Amino acid sequence: AAIMRANADDERYRRDVVTRADEPDAEAYRAIPVEEFGKAYLRGYNWDEEGAKAKEAKKEAKEAKRQRRQARAVADGAPPGGPPAPGYVWDSAGQEWVEGDDSD
């Protein structure tokens, strides 16, 4: 039985080797754009390009909002550089940064 199993294993190995795809050459690797390779690699980790774009757009919008808020504060007399911490707003009457609602 062990000899038959060895023969069957040997036959499966030979069949596997014969049916394998050819090894890609250097030209095949050069034909794949780096960006596409990176995206394919990340998709293997459940990365979603549209989700990444939406996340980046949200991040950019948040930064733009922060910059608008900072510009308004400087126009009202706040020192350049922004608030000491998130959640602070410029009180132009008291001429100081105070904790408060920093929404537009």
Contacts in CASP RR format, 6 or more apart in sequence:
PFRMAT RR
TARGET T0000
AUTHOR 0000-0000-0000
METHOD contacts of the structure
MODEL  1
AAIMRANADDERYRRDVVTRADEPDAEAYRAIPVEEFGKAYLRGYNWDEE
GAKAKEAKKEAKEAKRQRRQARAVADGAPPGGPPAPGYVWDSAGQEWVEG
DDSD
39 47 0 8 1.000
39 49 0 8 1.000
65 104 0 8 1.000
68 104 0 8 1.000
69 89 0 8 1.000
69 102 0 8 1.000
69 104 0 8 1.000
70 78 0 8 1.000
70 81 0 8 1.000
70 82 0 8 1.000
72 90 0 8 1.000
73 82 0 8 1.000
73 83 0 8 1.000
73 89 0 8 1.000
73 90 0 8 1.000
74 80 0 8 1.000
76 90 0 8 1.000
76 92 0 8 1.000
77 90 0 8 1.000
77 92 0 8 1.000
77 95 0 8 1.000
78 90 0 8 1.000
78 92 0 8 1.000
78 97 0 8 1.000
83 89 0 8 1.000
83 90 0 8 1.000
83 97 0 8 1.000
83 102 0 8 1.000
84 97 0 8 1.000
86 102 0 8 1.000
87 99 0 8 1.000
87 100 0 8 1.000
87 102 0 8 1.000
88 97 0 8 1.000
88 98 0 8 1.000
88 99 0 8 1.000
88 100 0 8 1.000
88 102 0 8 1.000
89 97 0 8 1.000
89 98 0 8 1.000
89 99 0 8 1.000
89 100 0 8 1.000
89 101 0 8 1.000
89 102 0 8 1.000
90 96 0 8 1.000
90 97 0 8 1.000
90 98 0 8 1.000
91 97 0 8 1.000
91 98 0 8 1.000
END
